[in-house]
């Protein structure tokens, strides 16, 4: 038979539930913010490369170093997004 909870016990249980929900939502928000930051970093990196490439087209100069830098930043950003997303999806 289930025992009746006192008013203080019910309040304590509701507080625990609220804290758990808050923690879950906070984690989701943090993950979203970090993924957005990595995505923004990738976008800025590619923007710089494209701008430089367009500028260099008129000079017909290679832009290997910027391409390599942008590719490395993209890889690091994608790995960061994957790690943070995995962390955020833990149950």
C-alpha positions as a printed Julia matrix, in Angstrom:
91×3 Matrix{Float64}:
  0.0    0.0     0.0
  1.31   3.43   -0.92
  2.06   5.71    1.99
  0.61   9.23    1.93
  3.18  11.97    1.71
  3.16  14.95    4.01
  2.83  18.41    2.57
  6.56  19.04    3.13
  7.45  15.81    1.31
  5.22  16.71   -1.65
  6.84  20.14   -1.85
 10.29  18.53   -1.72
  9.38  16.1    -4.54
  8.04  18.92   -6.72
 11.21  20.94   -6.07
 13.35  17.96   -7.16
 11.31  17.53  -10.33
 11.59  21.24  -11.13
 15.35  21.21  -10.55
 15.74  18.19  -12.84
 13.69  19.85  -15.59
 15.65  23.09  -15.2
 18.97  21.23  -15.43
 17.85  19.42  -18.59
 16.68  22.65  -20.26
 19.86  24.49  -19.25
 21.98  21.73  -20.78
 19.98  21.94  -24.03
 20.46  25.71  -24.14
 24.2   25.46  -23.51
 24.57  22.84  -26.24
 22.62  25.02  -28.68
 24.76  28.06  -27.88
 28.05  26.17  -28.28
 26.96  24.58  -31.56
 25.91  28.01  -32.82
 29.31  29.43  -31.84
 31.18  26.68  -33.73
 28.91  27.16  -36.74
 29.51  30.89  -36.68
 33.28  30.31  -36.52
 33.1   28.01  -39.55
 30.99  30.52  -41.47
 33.39  33.39  -40.72
 36.35  31.27  -41.72
 34.79  30.42  -45.08
 33.7   34.02  -45.57
 37.3   35.18  -45.2
 38.49  32.55  -47.65
 35.87  33.43  -50.24
 36.6   37.14  -49.89
 40.32  36.53  -50.28
 39.75  34.18  -53.2
 37.64  36.73  -55.06
 40.3   39.37  -54.43
 43.05  37.05  -55.63
 41.21  35.94  -58.77
 42.04  39.22  -60.41
 45.7   38.66  -59.55
 45.62  34.93  -60.49
 47.45  34.0   -57.29
 46.99  30.67  -55.51
 45.37  30.75  -52.07
 46.46  27.36  -50.77
 47.32  28.5   -47.26
 43.92  30.07  -46.61
 42.16  27.02  -47.99
 44.13  24.73  -45.71
 43.49  27.0   -42.71
 39.77  27.16  -43.45
 39.58  23.39  -43.91
 41.34  22.77  -40.59
 39.06  25.23  -38.77
 36.03  23.53  -40.34
 37.19  20.09  -39.24
 37.85  21.31  -35.68
 34.45  23.02  -35.6
 32.6   19.94  -36.87
 34.37  17.72  -34.31
 33.42  20.23  -31.59
 29.8   20.23  -32.76
 29.69  16.42  -32.75
 31.2   16.18  -29.26
 28.9   18.83  -27.8
 25.85  17.3   -29.5
 26.73  13.87  -28.13
 27.15  15.36  -24.65
 23.79  17.11  -24.98
 21.99  13.93  -26.0
 23.15  11.9   -22.99
 20.23  10.48  -21.08
